[in-house]
Amino acid sequence: MGGIREAKLRISGMHCAGCAARIEKALRDIRGIIDANVDFGSGLAIVRYDPGLVRVEEIKRVIEGLGYKALEGEGPRAVRPSWR
């Protein structure tokens, strides 16, 4: 499995934008995470990652370790380079 993947995760248990920022920071600190955006309003996290370095299960464990619940909204999908 190669290339960058994108996972969409539903996150429950967030109470404010600070919760979303806390999750984003924790995710961005993980080796293999390219980018992470967490939206408090929608309860959605979009995480771009290298599947050779990190797995979705590990990403979910980090979120759950912070006290939130993470559910996969869609399965991981390949991300096309923007220059194509």
C-alpha contacts under 8 A as a table, 3 or more apart, distances in Angstrom:
res1	aa1	res2	aa2	distance
1	M	51	P	6.97
1	M	52	G	7.13
2	G	50	D	7.62
2	G	51	P	6.82
2	G	52	G	6.76
3	G	50	D	6.52
3	G	51	P	7.43
3	G	78	A	6.90
3	G	79	V	7.69
4	I	48	R	6.66
4	I	49	Y	5.64
4	I	50	D	4.94
4	I	51	P	6.91
4	I	78	A	6.02
4	I	79	V	5.79
5	R	48	R	5.61
5	R	49	Y	5.42
5	R	50	D	6.24
5	R	51	P	6.70
5	R	76	P	5.96
5	R	77	R	5.28
5	R	78	A	4.53
5	R	79	V	5.51
6	E	46	I	6.83
6	E	47	V	5.51
6	E	48	R	4.38
6	E	49	Y	6.33
6	E	76	P	5.38
6	E	77	R	5.39
6	E	78	A	6.37
6	E	79	V	6.32
7	A	45	A	7.94
7	A	46	I	5.79
7	A	47	V	5.23
7	A	48	R	6.52
7	A	56	V	7.36
7	A	72	E	7.43
7	A	73	G	7.89
7	A	74	E	6.74
7	A	75	G	6.35
7	A	76	P	4.67
7	A	77	R	6.81
8	K	44	L	6.79
8	K	45	A	5.65
8	K	46	I	4.66
8	K	47	V	6.49
8	K	72	E	6.12
8	K	73	G	5.27
8	K	74	E	5.68
8	K	75	G	7.39
8	K	76	P	7.49
9	L	44	L	5.73
9	L	45	A	5.07
9	L	46	I	6.50
9	L	47	V	7.99
9	L	70	A	6.03
9	L	71	L	5.37
9	L	72	E	4.47
9	L	73	G	5.01
9	L	74	E	7.31
10	R	43	G	5.75
10	R	44	L	4.75
10	R	45	A	6.38
10	R	69	K	8.00
10	R	70	A	5.60
10	R	71	L	5.04
10	R	72	E	6.14
10	R	73	G	5.75
11	I	14	M	7.23
11	I	43	G	5.22
11	I	44	L	5.94
11	I	45	A	6.98
11	I	68	Y	6.65
11	I	69	K	5.50
11	I	70	A	4.62
11	I	71	L	6.49
12	S	43	G	6.54
12	S	68	Y	5.93
12	S	69	K	5.15
12	S	70	A	6.65
13	G	67	G	7.57
13	G	68	Y	5.11
13	G	69	K	6.49
14	M	17	A	7.91
14	M	19	C	5.49
14	M	20	A	6.87
14	M	40	F	6.83
14	M	43	G	7.51
14	M	68	Y	6.88
15	H	19	C	6.45
15	H	40	F	7.88
16	C	19	C	5.44
16	C	20	A	7.02
16	C	40	F	6.48
17	A	20	A	5.08
17	A	21	A	6.29
17	A	39	D	7.72
17	A	40	F	5.47
18	G	21	A	4.98
18	G	22	R	6.10
19	C	22	R	5.08
19	C	23	I	6.34
19	C	40	F	7.58
20	A	23	I	5.22
20	A	24	E	6.18
20	A	38	V	5.38
20	A	39	D	6.29
20	A	40	F	5.57
21	A	24	E	5.04
21	A	25	K	6.18
21	A	38	V	7.16
22	R	25	K	5.30
22	R	26	A	6.31
23	I	26	A	5.15
23	I	27	L	6.13
23	I	38	V	7.20
23	I	63	I	6.45
23	I	66	L	7.53
24	E	27	L	5.17
24	E	28	R	6.06
24	E	36	A	5.75
24	E	37	N	6.14
24	E	38	V	6.01
25	K	28	R	5.17
25	K	29	D	6.30
26	A	29	D	5.30
26	A	30	I	6.98
26	A	62	V	7.38
26	A	63	I	7.88
27	L	30	I	5.45
27	L	33	I	6.85
27	L	36	A	6.45
27	L	59	I	7.05
27	L	62	V	7.31
27	L	63	I	7.78
28	R	31	R	7.88
28	R	33	I	5.88
28	R	34	I	7.33
28	R	35	D	6.37
28	R	36	A	6.21
29	D	33	I	7.58
30	I	33	I	5.75
31	R	53	L	6.78
31	R	54	V	7.09
32	G	49	Y	5.59
32	G	50	D	5.12
32	G	51	P	7.43
32	G	52	G	7.71
32	G	53	L	4.91
32	G	54	V	5.46
33	I	36	A	7.24
33	I	47	V	7.25
33	I	48	R	6.16
33	I	49	Y	4.33
33	I	50	D	6.43
33	I	54	V	7.33
34	I	47	V	7.63
34	I	48	R	5.29
34	I	49	Y	5.00
34	I	50	D	7.08
35	D	47	V	5.83
35	D	48	R	5.13
35	D	49	Y	6.95
36	A	45	A	6.96
36	A	46	I	5.83
36	A	47	V	4.40
36	A	48	R	6.32
37	N	45	A	5.57
37	N	46	I	5.31
37	N	47	V	6.44
38	V	43	G	7.29
38	V	44	L	5.85
38	V	45	A	4.20
38	V	46	I	6.47
39	D	42	S	5.68
39	D	43	G	5.63
39	D	44	L	5.46
39	D	45	A	6.31
40	F	43	G	4.98
40	F	44	L	7.14
49	Y	54	V	7.05
50	D	53	L	5.58
50	D	54	V	6.26
51	P	54	V	5.20
51	P	55	R	5.64
52	G	55	R	7.78
54	V	58	E	6.60
54	V	59	I	7.49
55	R	58	E	5.33
55	R	59	I	6.58
56	V	59	I	5.00
56	V	60	K	6.21
56	V	76	P	7.91
57	E	60	K	5.13
57	E	61	R	6.20
58	E	61	R	4.99
58	E	62	V	6.38
59	I	62	V	5.31
59	I	63	I	6.51
60	K	63	I	5.14
60	K	64	E	6.09
60	K	69	K	7.96
60	K	70	A	5.66
60	K	71	L	7.68
61	R	64	E	5.03
61	R	65	G	5.88
62	V	65	G	4.95
62	V	66	L	6.56
63	I	66	L	5.32
63	I	67	G	6.95
63	I	68	Y	5.88
63	I	69	K	6.89
63	I	70	A	6.55
64	E	67	G	5.11
64	E	68	Y	4.81
64	E	69	K	5.36
64	E	70	A	6.59
65	G	68	Y	7.26
72	E	75	G	6.60
80	R	84	R	7.58
81	P	84	R	6.04
